[in-house]
Amino acid sequence: MPKIIENLEERLIEEASKELFEKGYADMTIRTIAQNCGIAVGTVYNYYKSKDELVGQIMLRDWQKIMADVKHQCESSIDIFEGFKFMFDGISTFSEKYDPVWTQYGKYTSVRREAPIQFDWLITQLADILYEVLERCHNEKDHYISEFLAEILLNAATKQDFEYDNLSRVLKRMFG
C-alpha cells in the first residue's frame, strides 16, 4: 500500500522554492526536491510535468499572494496615487525577487510563445484593480484608461532603478 503524505503538493512547492532561491534555477533539481521530501522522483512528476512547471507554480503562488495584498490595500486607498503606489511596490517586490530566476532561466531555455498571453493576463489582472480604484476615487469608468495605466505600471515596476516619482508626476497631470 502506498504511503500517504499529507499536504505533499504544498511541501513540494515549499521545498522547490527553498532550492530555487538557495541554489538558483540552474542547480535546482527535481531529484533533490524529491529526496528532501522523502519521495520518489516519479511522485514529483505526478504533480508537475517539468522543472519549468514547478517553478511556474512557485511564481504563480507568490504573484497571487502579492496581488491579494495589493487588492486589499487598493480597496482602502484614498485615490489613484495611493493605489498606484501600492501596486507599483507590489510588482517591484515580485520582480526583484524573481529577477535572478528569470536571468538564469533565459540562459537555459528559449523564450516561450505563451509570453504575450501571460502578459495580457497580468495586464487584465492589474487593470481590474485599477478600474475599481479609479471608479471609486475618481468616478472614472473608462476601461481603456485602467488597461493603459496597468501596462505602464507593469513595464515601469519591472525595470530596475526606475523611480516611482516619474510615474507619480504623470498621474498628477492626469488626475491631479
Secondary structure, DSSP 8 states (H G I E B T S, - for coil): -----TTHHHHHHHHHHHHHHHH-TTT--HHHHHHHHTS-HHHHHHH-SSHHHHHHHHHHHHHHHHHHHHHHHHHT-SSHHHHHHHHHHHHHHHHHHHHHHHHHHHHHS---TTHHHHHHHHHHHHHHHHHHHHHHHH----HHHHHHHHHHHHHHHTSTT--HHHHHHHHHHHH-
